[in-house]
Amino acid sequence: MHMKTAIPEKAALLKRLEKGGFNVPEFIYVSAADFKSENFEALEAFLERHRESFKVIARSAHLKEEYFKGGTFDSLEIYADLGGIKYARKKIINLAKTAKQLSIRRQQKFSGAPEIDLENMGMIVMPFISGTSVMAKMMGSHWEFGYCRDRSHKIQSEPYVTRTPHDISLLHLSEDIQKYLGYPCEIEFVISEHGEIYVVQAKDISHIETIELKLGERSIHLDGVRRVRRHHNFRERPVYVMDNRAFYLSIISKCEEFVLGNGDDKPTIQEVLDIITAYQSELEQFALKHHRFCVLGLSIQEPEELYQIANHYLDDYPDMRAQLSRALHDNLYIIDYFLSETDTLIAKDKIRLNLCGHDAYGIDTVRNPMWSVFWHMDKHEKMVKQFKKSGFKTGDIVGIEIDSDEKPIVFRL
């Protein structure tokens, strides 16, 4: 008696949709076992059929991926050859161990996601289709469609959500797919440059409920807000106050003590590096303590000169300078990973998170759509002083209320 080989939800649903006559691009699922045994005969035949297009999309496909929110694991455009697919799998696994590690740990802590062995990662490979990504799902009694940036155009628009798709057939197709599958689902389409609609992914979201946000209350008036959905005009969150200017100044100060100090007063290079380690630990602990949180950016992207001063202060000590330079470089990514976990950013204009796909309008963002609340750049110093004077500090609960003119007021509760 043969055991039926399990395949990930992502691949299983694509097979069902293909069998149902929906326009699914030709694809192949390659299991982790196939990678380990180098069983690539079917994959190489698939790649040969798509060699002329030069590129394919390699999508993550893990047996436990269905328990994580969409976008946790990556997809990559890659050359249509075996070496490219192997590279894509290795990179996707590495990203899950580094860039996505905090997200995975937070989902395991707050959302009941299971432990996952990343070496059991399979891959779905399909032809690359140039065009616009659209994500569809039913919200209550209506459908909503999230449009991503069109990578085929130089001029990019912001992601947006609408109840009225550009083509009514997209609505009918979404209804047909949900009816065929028999449960609420999130459907990812690609609209080609010629207007052809492809179904590239479907995800069961029947277990996910939307949550209403509560109201709350003390106040600083800001200039505007960017948000994909406008269902609610109030939210409250624990806040992390990010001041990277102060962080770099503390590094520079400690380096100065190192260069000018004598004897017992002279700090070690490890004490300099400890400032960076402590900062990273603080970010991680905050993100693992709070499921939903806000970042108040008094200073996020510091002037290049401060980074360079910190980076080059130890130029007369090449070995130590190399350690510090590497630590500061890695720290930039740690800050990015932390910021990617927030759903509310309060900062000066032009500081914004790069939203697309699941980050902008996946099912998880129905509960907590990304809010980017901002003040104009010419008011930056004034606003920072006002926030400091009002006593905003990490761990406070802040409320944000948005008036009818889309003007936000930030309260410390």
PyMOL commands that set and color helices and strands:
alter all, ss='L'
color gray80, all
select helices_A, chain A and resi 9-19+32-37+41-49+51-53+65-67+82-97+101-110+118-120+168-181+244-260+263-265+269-289+304-312+318-339+358-361+364-367+377-389
alter helices_A, ss='H'
color red, helices_A
select strands_A, chain A and resi 28-30+55-61+75-79+122-127+131-139+142-150+160-162+185-192+197-204+220-221+224-227+234-243+294-299+344-348+371-375+397-402+408-412
alter strands_A, ss='S'
color yellow, strands_A
deselect
rebuild
show_as cartoon
